[in-house]
Amino acid sequence: MKTAFYFLLLVCISLHANGSQYESITDSLTAQLQQKLPDTVRINTLTALSKQLRNRSPVQSFSYAQEAYQLSIQANYSKGMGYSSDMLGVLYLSFGDYKKALYHHFQSLNIFEKQKDVRGIAFTYNNLGAVYSHLKNYPKAKSCYQKSIDIKLQNGLFKEASSSYINLGNIAMYQKEIDECIRYYMLGFTNAKKFNDQQNITIGLMNLGEAYFDKGNIPLALGYYRKALARVVQSQQQNFEAQIYFALGKIYNQTKAFETSELYFNKALAISYANNISPLRLNIYKYASQMYENSGRLKEALAMNQQFIALNDSMYNEESRQAINEIQTLYELEKKEEQIKLLNQEKEIIYSRESKEVILRNFFIVGFILISIIAFVSTRSIFRKQKTNRLLQLKNTKIEWQRSEIERTNMALQDFNKELQKENVVARYETLKSKFNPHFLFNNLSTLSALIIQDPKQALQFVSKFSKLYRSIMDHGNDQLVSIEQELDVMANYIYLCKMRYAESLSVTTEIDSRYKTSLIPAFSLQLLVENAVKHNIISKDNPLVVTIYSEDGYLFVKNNYQSKINSEPSSGWGQQSIIERYKLIGDKVPSFGEHNGWYVAKLPLL
């Protein structure tokens, strides 16, 4: 999948000025700050200035947004806090701090929802979609973008719809639906031209360039990017300039113009350092490493790959992912608790009102009956009694209907609570799964350290292969269950790395019945078991390690000859425990592990 980080930096308000107009607006706002202003006016001016500067000087833009946010808190100015917090979320995203970006966007959304500010709600959902897109949670991102565009179209914000169309195109690109992607981009580009929205016109040109690059139409891709570059250089928007240089570097790498590719990558890297654009820098490391590898410059490729791994670990570490999940879960729980509270309050009000009405009605009915009995003791008493009985039956029927309505409300609340419990289970699963990458990385770095001493040349090849395997694992890390066939593909890559070290001392055979190849198991379970076998057993020419993988009676068996290392490092037990926990979250079937007749056997249920 192609990566285009500039797609994800869309924010809620577009700039419509060219270079000279931009300077005029910026100078006017800066001059206004020199005057003595009321707090609310100063906050709005600081926020507007931050928006003006965010693509030219993100660091300076952050300073103004932070000052507006702090002053809003001191002045208890909710609207100012909402827009300045949303702006901080946009800037934290450009710096690669996804935890703080989510925190500020959720804070803004809460404020705008309480104030019923539909414009603010629409913009914040658009920006939340950008964060989830960075985190590769594309269903969540698409949901946010769709909410944003629905609110804009329902409330007449047609001019602001351009960014949402473009972002929906981004999701289509990530899902490799290129024609659908181009359709959305053209909708956004056409809408921006209709309202003379200069910034989204530029973004539309950039995105169309990326889409046609993915489609393999290099001349058309270069044409769109060059048009976009002329616009951003004129308006001095350094963020977009860096992103275009990065895209040009990718294009020239693919056409094997490696010197030109390196020139554009270096230009993009310089701007990303100057403006602290961590996500863009991460992608430059990744694609520059591939460019150096393609051109045969393995030393430079290794250096770039090491910088990619270091920056990626700092941005996607376990602590950061858990904090992001906690922020999202906390927001959703608060919203649901507030909804439950409102439902309970409405139920109590309805029940109280209905009870009073029943008492009052019954009082009048009884009074009417008594008056009727006194006034019409004669021949009409029977008629009056029949009429009274019909009235009572009608009222009782209505009371029964009202009671059934209350019972249906209670059942809806119970279903709501069950859904909340289900979401908590999913959150536990995601937290458990997020531990896998560091565990896998640690074990393979241990293997690499041994190879560096034994065979430095082979160690360099190992790094290149391991980098590709790890990127593949990161791309598919969001899957909960995978087929046996997919898991065997991942395991085959891992065994290839092991063979580089152990050669014929390691033997792995598979005998999987064709009817089981589409069966499912938790992602990376098979790779973990083979990895543990390699880690904890003696492997040598005299004592080869034999691993056999086969299917039988609805189970997948992984067994190896048990020849434990004499000075083996203590096992954390994490690998087996993670498999057991994931099976518990998925269903009732439980895997088993143990030694039998000199073999260590793992038995995994097929789902």
Secondary structure, 3 states (H helix, E strand, C coil): CCCCHHHHHCCCCCCCCCHHHHHHHHHHHHHHHCCCCCHHHHHHHHHHHHHHHCCCCHHHHHHHHHHHHHHHHHHCCHHHHHHHHHHHHHHHHHHCCHHHHHHHHHHHHHHHHHHCCHHHHHHHHHHHHHHHHHCCCHHHHHHHHHHHHHHHHHCCCCCCHHHHHHHHHHHHHHCCCHHHHHHHHHHHHHHHHHCCCHHHHHHHHHHHHHHHHHCCCHHHHHHHHHHHHHHHHHHCCHHHHHHHHHHHHHHHHHCCCHHHHHHHHHHHHHHHHHCCCHHHHHHHHHHHHHHHHHCCCHHHHHHHHHHHHHHHHHHCCHHHHHHHHHHHHHHHHHHHHHHHHHHHHHHHHHHHHHHHHHHHHHHHHHHHHHHHHHHCCCCCHHHHHHHHHHHHHHHHHHHHHHHHHHHHHHHHHHHHHHHHHHHHHHHHHHHHHCCHHHHHHHHHHHHHHHHHHHCHHHHHHHHHHHHHHHHHHHHCCCCCEEEHHHHHHHHHHHHHHHHHHHHHHEEEEEECCHHHCCCEEECCHHHHHHHHHHHHECCCCCCCEEEEEEEECCEEEEEEECCECCCCCCCCCHHHHHHHHHHHHHCCCCCEEEEECCEEEEEEECC
